[in-house]
Amino acid sequence: HVVARGPMVATALQSALILAETTDIYVSAFADVTFRHGAYELTGPKHRAIFLAPSGRTTDVLIRMAREIHERGSRIVLVTDLEDEIPFPTTRMPKLDERLAPMAYFLPFEFFGYNVATLRGREPGIMRNMGKVTNVE
C-alpha cells in the first residue's frame, strides 16, 4: 500500500500505478483515513506499506499511523524530508513547500519500480498486456 494525506494522495495514486505497471506487483494507494477504514485490517507481518509524509500540516498524523502499523508488524518505508530518527527505513527527500512536494515525491517510485522490475526479470517500460490507451479509447 502507498499511504498519504492531503495533496500527496494524488502522488500516492500515481506512484501505485507506476509500481504496478512496472513490477507486476499489486499496489494500491489510499488516503490515510480511507486506509484506516478498510485496508488497516491487512496490517501485520505480511503487510508492506510506503508512507508519503513531507513536512507540513499532516505529517504528524501520517508518522503516527506509520509507527502504529509498524508496531503491528507491518514493514514500512517512509518517504519524507524529516530529519527525525525513524524506526524503519526512510527515503529522505529535499525540503519543499508542502504544495510542491507532490511533484517530487513520485521520483523514488520511478527508481524503486525500475530496480524491482529488473530484479524480477522485467524490462521496465515494456508493457505486456496493454498498448497505448489512445489506440483503444
Solvent accessible surface area in square Angstrom, and as a share of the most:
residue,aa,sasa,rsa
1,H,40,0.18
2,V,1,0.00
3,V,0,0.00
4,A,0,0.00
5,R,71,0.26
6,G,42,0.41
7,P,68,0.43
8,M,6,0.02
9,V,34,0.19
10,A,69,0.53
11,T,7,0.04
12,A,0,0.00
13,L,101,0.50
14,Q,91,0.40
15,S,0,0.00
16,A,5,0.04
17,L,91,0.45
18,I,21,0.11
19,L,7,0.03
20,A,34,0.27
21,E,52,0.23
22,T,17,0.10
23,T,2,0.01
24,D,66,0.34
25,I,72,0.37
26,Y,191,0.73
27,V,25,0.15
28,S,22,0.14
29,A,18,0.14
30,F,46,0.19
31,A,27,0.21
32,D,2,0.01
33,V,83,0.48
34,T,73,0.42
35,F,0,0.00
36,R,103,0.37
37,H,161,0.72
38,G,42,0.40
39,A,10,0.08
40,Y,37,0.14
41,E,148,0.66
42,L,115,0.57
43,T,11,0.06
44,G,8,0.07
45,P,106,0.67
46,K,193,0.82
47,H,11,0.05
48,R,118,0.43
49,A,3,0.02
50,I,30,0.15
51,F,0,0.00
52,L,0,0.00
53,A,0,0.00
54,P,11,0.07
55,S,34,0.22
56,G,41,0.39
57,R,193,0.70
58,T,32,0.19
59,T,7,0.04
60,D,104,0.54
61,V,48,0.28
62,L,1,0.01
63,I,18,0.09
64,R,144,0.53
65,M,5,0.02
66,A,0,0.00
67,R,87,0.32
68,E,56,0.25
69,I,0,0.00
70,H,62,0.28
71,E,145,0.65
72,R,119,0.44
73,G,30,0.29
74,S,2,0.01
75,R,153,0.56
76,I,3,0.02
77,V,52,0.30
78,L,0,0.00
79,V,4,0.02
80,T,0,0.00
81,D,6,0.03
82,L,31,0.15
83,E,146,0.66
84,D,80,0.41
85,E,164,0.74
86,I,20,0.10
87,P,73,0.46
88,F,14,0.06
89,P,86,0.54
90,T,37,0.22
91,T,51,0.30
92,R,119,0.43
93,M,25,0.11
94,P,85,0.53
95,K,131,0.55
96,L,62,0.31
97,D,62,0.32
98,E,42,0.19
99,R,181,0.66
100,L,90,0.45
101,A,0,0.00
102,P,24,0.15
103,M,127,0.57
104,A,20,0.16
105,Y,1,0.00
106,F,67,0.28
107,L,82,0.41
108,P,26,0.16
109,F,4,0.02
110,E,73,0.33
111,F,139,0.58
112,F,103,0.43
113,G,0,0.00
114,Y,122,0.46
115,N,81,0.42
116,V,25,0.14
117,A,0,0.00
118,T,75,0.43
119,L,155,0.77
120,R,128,0.47
121,G,71,0.68
122,R,32,0.12
123,E,117,0.53
124,P,39,0.25
125,G,57,0.55
126,I,98,0.50
127,M,61,0.27
128,R,155,0.56
129,N,137,0.70
130,M,99,0.44
131,G,56,0.54
132,K,138,0.59
133,V,93,0.53
134,T,108,0.63
135,N,122,0.62
136,V,126,0.72
137,E,167,0.75
